[in-house]
């Protein structure tokens, strides 16, 4: 009898597993049916979704098929379902409202004539309670994306703004409510992009003057928000340029006007051009201000091939007037995933010779006539790496999975106040961008 019961339990367990494995994509994306609270909502969604499939946004932080936000400001979240059907406007945002008792109704349905949802954001855009809904969607392969901003202040979706875009970003550059920055192509003959800032003032949408980008929007590689040295909020737009270079445009509101504070009309380019490097702005010293990288070419001790040319990074911040402030000097080894913070008093005279698993650092005298050994950094990956890191005058810098970093002081170290502790404090691993996977 016990064997039959065990066999029956095993069979039921197998059927349950098989049922899970055979669920459709729609079932996998459906809200979990785990309580009475969700039953009515699930039923409303199932009814509204008849003949449609789920269509989640393809980029940004909000890529769920079913999302929640308080759109009308009543203190309760609405449910938004992103779907696609075979109607005249195939892209559909289904908005459901559920009261405290669990009663559910369709608040609104917003249709778009497009192929796919690109990006969805929720912001405090107007002067009314509740979040505004920003939807970016792909119209077709041949034309720009479109972005639409909706308010629900009167209980249903009301269109505030519709425009074309290549990239768009909610931001707050004026210190008040959220704004929307839109990047799109400019005049064909310039092959550059344009940036426009939309905000809400005195009950209406306000559009800034167009501000020029250094490159076409298709060349944009990264967009970041941060602050300038004088605590002014800004948007940093980094684009690829010709010959493996990058260029950074910095947008801010200055004296009430939206402007590219980094663009030089004389040089016809923006700051931060880095030859053969893809190094992006970051808060390298964790002071709340974004720093920009600049290159310092090292003078070799011996002879380098052209493809072996090495650089130091000079990190500097910018204020809203365009003035630079030096913040830090580093030697970055991007392939190895580490960097050293250097003393600004002598960093510009540093040079590095790379060997097999070691990096020998030298410092030139002020006339660049003689280079003196400063210290050597070692990278050990063998099974006895920890032992090697502590032998022959070496001392550990950092240990991680599968690798040990060590260093050894050389003849010029005392003159430049370099100690074991100072080297250990200056050694850092390069942080990886969790959204792009880039360093």
C-alpha positions, 0 to 999 in steps of 0.5 A: 500500500505504501508503495502505491501511495509513493508511486501516486505521489511521484506521478502527481509530482511529475505531472506538475513539473510537466505542466510547468514545462508546457506553459505558453509564453503568455502563461509564463508572463501572466501575473502569479495567481497566488491570492484572492487579491489577484483573481479579479485583476487576472480575470480583467487582464485575461479578458482585455488581452484576448487576441493580443500578446505581451510586448515588454519594453526593450530598453531602460530600467522598466522592461517588465510586461506588467508594471505598477505606478500611481498615475492618478495620485490617489495613493494606489498603484495602477497596473500597466500591461504592455501588449501587441495585437492586430488592430489599427494601433497594434501597440497597446498599454492597458491600464487597470485600476484596483481599489482597496477591496480588490475590485478591478476595472480598466482605467484606460487603453492607450494605442500606438501605431508602431512595431515595438515598445522601446522605453517606458518611464514614470516621472513627476512632470506636471504640477499635479499629483501622480506620475506621468507616463513616458512611452518611447516606441519604434514606429518602423525600421526606416523612421525615428522612434516616437516618444509620448508623455501622458498625464492622468490628472483627470482620471484618464490618459491625456497626451501632453507631448508627442515627438520623434527621438533617437535617444530620450532621457528623463532628467532634472536640470532645473531643480524643480520637477522632472524634465525630458531631454530628447536627442535626435538628428539635426540638419543633414549637412552638419551630420550632427545631432540636436538636443532639446529639453522639455519641461512643464511650466504654468500649465503647459509644455515648454520647449528649450532652444535646440542645442547641438551635439558633437556627433550624430545620435547614432554614434552615442555610446553612453548617457549619464546624469551627474553634477558639475564641479559647482554642483550644477546637475548635468547630462553627459553624452559620450559619442564615438568619433572618427579614428577610434576616438570619443567625445563628450557633450555636457548639457546643463541649464545655465542662467535659465537656458539649456546649453552644451557647456562643453562645446567649443565653437572655435575647435568645433568639438567638445571636450574629452576627445581620447585617442584610441581609448573608450574611457567614459566619465565617472565619479572616480573619486566618489565625491558626487561630481562626475569627472572626465578623462584626459590622456597624458602620453608617456615617454618610454624608457626604451623604445615602444612600437606605435601600437604599444604607446601607453597613456596616463589618465588625467581626471578633471571636473568641469563647472558650468562656465567651462573651467577645468579642475584637476582631480586625480591621475591614474594608470588604468589597465583595462585588459587586466581590470585594475588601476593605480591612483597616482600623486599629481605632483609627479604623475605626468612624469611616470612611464611604464614598461610591461613584461610577462606578468609585471609592470615596471614603473619609472619616474623621469626627472623634470628635464626628462633626461633620466628615468629612475625605477619607482616600483614594480607591480606583479600579477600572479595567476598560478596555483602558488600565486599567494606564495609568489606575492610574498617572496623576494621582497614583494608584498601583496596588493590585492587578492581575488578569485584566481589572481594575486596582485603584488608589488615591490618597491624600487630605488626611487620609492622613498624619494617620492614617499611611496610605501607598501601602505600607500601602494595598497591604498592606491590599487583599485579594481575597475568597476564594471557598468552593470547595465552595459557590461563595459568598464 
